[in-house]
Amino acid sequence: MGDGKTLHFDTQQIHAGSHPDPATGARQTPIYQTTAYVFRDADHAAKLFNLQEVGYIYSRLTNPTVAVLQERVATLEGGIGAVGCSSGHAAQIMALFPLMQPGMNIVASTRLYGGTITQFSQTIKRFGWSAKFVDFDDLDAVKDAIDDDTRAVFCESIANPGGYITDLDAISAISDQAGIPLIVDNTSATPYLCRPIEHGATLVVHSTTKYLTGNGTVTGGVVVDSGKFDWTANDKFPSLSQPEPAYHGLTFAEAFGPMAFTFHGIAIGLRDLGMTMNPQAAHYTLMGIETLSLRMDRHVENAQKVAAWLETDPRVDYVTYAGLPSSPYYDRISKICPKGAGALFTFAVKGGYDACVKLVDALEIFSHVANLGDTRSLIIHSASTTHRQLSVQQQEAAGAGPNVVRLSIGIEDADDLIADLDQALATATA
Ligand SMILES: *Cc1c(COP(=O)(O)O)cnc(C)c1O
């Protein structure tokens, strides 16, 4: 029952990857709070270190609690393997690491989590990598941006901060044509609302900090591999297609076939970069995932009600929620995320920057935090916080201009959320 391949989502979110503990029969996945694992004998140890046998060595690489989470998320995403990481940002670096070399670039959407824009536009330069940002609704611009040194295309399924929906089928057709992988950050949608691999994604990354854990307790990330990309089809991915000196000349694509990326992620990525998920975090996230579909249904229902109310309010200029028929992305919902457009969107307040700042201070139920995907409703004024490092032009391209606030709608009572927004808007626009 553990791998749950033929089971429905609601069953998989509880069972995939978990088995009663072989030592004690414990039904819930134990937190294996251990750094190391005893080898059966010297031969066993040597085989593990040679990757000739799969097993536990040291928790920087693998841990049984984290392994259950990896298998659960891989199953829910329809992938064949996953690597747990210490945060969503760690997962992004871990997704790029096997693909990149100094001088190589990625083509990324302008509509991304603010921290991702900073990671891609500033920090990765220090590895000799770079990113070209383009509007992913302009398919010709995406095509034109890809050059001989491009090693991946990167976007979010439901994109920050406006809740825009990316036409993943159109984008994956372009990355396929170029012979490079499409990486989709599926944090805001979760595999319940969107399954990027079914739309051609090669890799799916998550900040498990958000909806997967669901209650704002731990940071974590996951990279899921579809297992569908042929790393040997061209010479662009030598880390996977050529002999690896750090493993006696083993070639990952040859030795592990469709699992090459996942094995590389653990055996090289986690071993040498060490951005490992800890078993406590995996435990909290496993708890969260058990109720994912129930929470996401409620998140979507509440977001729909709050967005519809805001749209008719005279103090509001516009609302970006893709679940509203007025959204240009409304038509993409049935194709890309048929169970709903998520619970993340922005709205523009008449009165601009000053009114936005007053609004966030006047709210009582909504918390002003740099987080999303919590059971609690959250608000942030991106321009003065998460998108502060960006120019006004970049902020506007990202949908986070100075007059805009982002909501992450929780699973409270929608009428209470609306009443809270009503009183705060009154204060903000008085
Ligand atoms: C939060 C978030 C990240 C970064 O994840 P951390 O766990 O905070 O490192 C990346 N992408 C999206 C869409 C996010 O919401």
Ligand as a Chemical Component Dictionary entry (heavy atoms), coordinates in Angstrom:
data_LIG
# 
_chem_comp.id                   LIG 
_chem_comp.type                 NON-POLYMER 
_chem_comp.pdbx_formal_charge   0 
_chem_comp.three_letter_code    LIG 
# 
loop_
_chem_comp_atom.comp_id 
_chem_comp_atom.atom_id 
_chem_comp_atom.alt_atom_id 
_chem_comp_atom.type_symbol 
_chem_comp_atom.charge 
_chem_comp_atom.model_Cartn_x 
_chem_comp_atom.model_Cartn_y 
_chem_comp_atom.model_Cartn_z 
_chem_comp_atom.pdbx_ordinal 
LIG C1 C1 C 0 8.709  30.563 0.379  1  
LIG C2 C2 C 0 8.936  30.263 -1.035 2  
LIG C3 C3 C 0 10.214 29.915 -1.500 3  
LIG C4 C4 C 0 11.418 29.844 -0.590 4  
LIG O1 O1 O 0 11.223 28.832 0.354  5  
LIG P1 P1 P 0 11.891 28.858 1.817  6  
LIG O2 O2 O 0 11.401 27.595 2.434  7  
LIG O3 O3 O 0 11.424 30.088 2.505  8  
LIG O4 O4 O 0 13.373 28.869 1.568  9  
LIG C5 C5 C 0 10.360 29.643 -2.835 10 
LIG N1 N1 N 0 9.320  29.711 -3.685 11 
LIG C6 C6 C 0 8.089  30.034 -3.273 12 
LIG C7 C7 C 0 6.970  30.082 -4.255 13 
LIG C8 C8 C 0 7.853  30.322 -1.940 14 
LIG O5 O5 O 0 6.621  30.659 -1.540 15 
# 
loop_
_chem_comp_bond.comp_id 
_chem_comp_bond.atom_id_1 
_chem_comp_bond.atom_id_2 
_chem_comp_bond.value_order 
_chem_comp_bond.pdbx_ordinal 
LIG C1 C2 SING 1  
LIG C2 C3 SING 2  
LIG C2 C8 DOUB 3  
LIG C3 C4 SING 4  
LIG C3 C5 DOUB 5  
LIG C4 O1 SING 6  
LIG O1 P1 SING 7  
LIG P1 O2 DOUB 8  
LIG P1 O3 SING 9  
LIG P1 O4 SING 10 
LIG C5 N1 SING 11 
LIG N1 C6 DOUB 12 
LIG C6 C7 SING 13 
LIG C6 C8 SING 14 
LIG C8 O5 SING 15 
# 
